[in-house]
Amino acid sequence: MTCDNLDISVTGIEHILDNLPVKDYDNCVIVSPDTHGIDRAKAFQTEFMRRGFYSIGFAIIVKQKSN
């Protein structure tokens, strides 16, 4: 399942934890689609870690235009 343009909030994280069929968050990664989304993705990761999911990964997609 993919999600786009989500803002972090307590309700948002609770919704994800209650409704996604994920049981093993050790293999999850929060991904920023570009450099503009880094702060939002890091906020998601921080909120997951605050809830005890310390192994949530973080990644950034690097976009490059061909010449």
N, C-alpha and C positions, 0 to 999 in steps of 0.2 A: 504494500500500500504506500502510495506517495502522497505528500501533502505540500501545498504551495502557499506562500505568503501568510504564514501564521505568526501572530504576535504571541510572545510568551506571557503567560499569566498562570496563576495558581489553578484556575478553572481549566485552562487549556491542557496543562500537564495532567491534571486529574482525569480529564476526558480521555487523553491518550492512554493513560495507565488502565482506565476502566474499560476501554472499548477496543483497543488493538489486541488481536489474538497472540500477543508475544508473551512468552513465559520466561525466556532466557535473554535478559537485557545485556548480558556479557558480550553478545555478538552484535549489538546495535551500534550504529554510527550516525551522528548528527552531521548532515552535509549542508554546506553553504554553496549555492549555485554559482556564486561569484564573490568578489571582494566586498560588494555592497551589503551582502547578507551575513557577514562574519559576526557582527555584534549580536544579531538575532539568534544565529545558530549557537554561539557561545552561551547566550542566555538560556537557551534550551538545555544545553549540556550542563550548565551550572545548576539549573533547577532539578534536573535528574540526579545529579550528584548530591544535592542537598537532601534528597529523599533516599540516599543510600546506594544509588546505582553508580558506583565509582569507576566502573570500567567502560562507561559509555564513551565511544570514540568520537573524534571530530575530524572532518575533512573539508577541503575547499576544492571546488572544481576550477581549474585554470582554463580559461577560454583564450584561444589564440586565432586570429584571422590569418588565412593563408594569403600569400602575396599575389 
